[in-house]
Amino acid sequence: MKWNLLILAMLTVGHLYRVVLNIMQYRSANNPTPANVADVYDAETYGRWKRYNGEKCRLHIFSVAISYVLMLILLCTGAHAAFASLFPANIYTQLIAVLVFQTVLDTVVGLGLNYVETMVIEEKYGFNRSTMKTFIVDQIRSLIIELVLSIGLVCILAALHVALGDWMILLFTAVIFCFTMIISFLYPIFSRMSNKFVPLEEGELKDRLMGLLTKHGYRVKAIEVMDASRRTSKLNAYFTGFGKMKTIVLYDNLINAMSTDEICAVFAHELGHGLNRDVLKQQIMNLGNMLLMAVVVWLAVREPMLHTAFGFAAVNYGFAYLLLNIGLGLVQPLTGMLTAAYSRHAEYRADRQAAEEGYGEALITGLKKLARENFADLSPSRAIVVLEYSHPPLSARIAALENAAEK
């Protein structure tokens, strides 16, 4: 079998899929706006949204094309193997060489694209609050975190495969699962590396948020405000913590843009996710995805010709990691549709929880503000929703809330 042609074909199909998605997103700007969300944008703002959507889509298409051409050149020239040959023939040294080479190259090439997206487009439409210093520090921090995580994960893969052979597949699935859980646990720590958090001041909002959680048996560790406005004008909020102990985090933008009722409505929605154990259920679903990922990894490390076809003398675990990413470009759209479908179902259910807490109307006005401030697409194509959306479109969520109120 011509393994190199197979891998190149998979690379091509995966990137074409991403281009098609962006073209559909670009064209969705011409879809008619549903009547129940027609008041989100005025005529001038809607025109700005169409221009914003167009610029972002064109940039993403260009980004996908650059990524494809770069990877195609690297694979066709055997650049990974050539770079790895400069280092000692040790499996760990070799895998680190490939990962560092690819990650640094991606970062350097992507730096200009990220600059245009953040410092040009987001700045042009009033979303960016990052200074040049903040932008550069964020890029360096992201590079370091990506290198540490990818090298750590692939070293574990290599050690398991050397010790267990093909039987490593199940154990590696468990390792990936634990890895993702650790990342979820460390996310608040990563956030604190680049943002400042202050306690929410005493008052009605704090009392009502604490009341929402304690009413259902949760304990509140802290309610904090994050200085998200340093980087963006977009709105968000979340709560973290395992078990019944939770920490509530509010973007300072959210507090400034929403009323007390609307903020409570957003958190009543998040409470719905907690009560229905949606995060746990999605983690269980992800186990199936991780098992599939482990199968792709197993195929990538048990066939030496996949590596020799691109200039390596033997299996290189760092290159296997790159092959995994290429393979997932074909597999994830299929599995992603299933997880996205469940996620949309969970969002509707969480919205109902907010309505049951007495915040249905406030949630509708809050969702409209979120859509307006975050420049959401009000009429995405049905195909994009099915393939990609983890949340239902705004008009569908509002219609479901209104139907629930009528019943």
Disulfide bonds with the S-S distance in Angstrom:
none
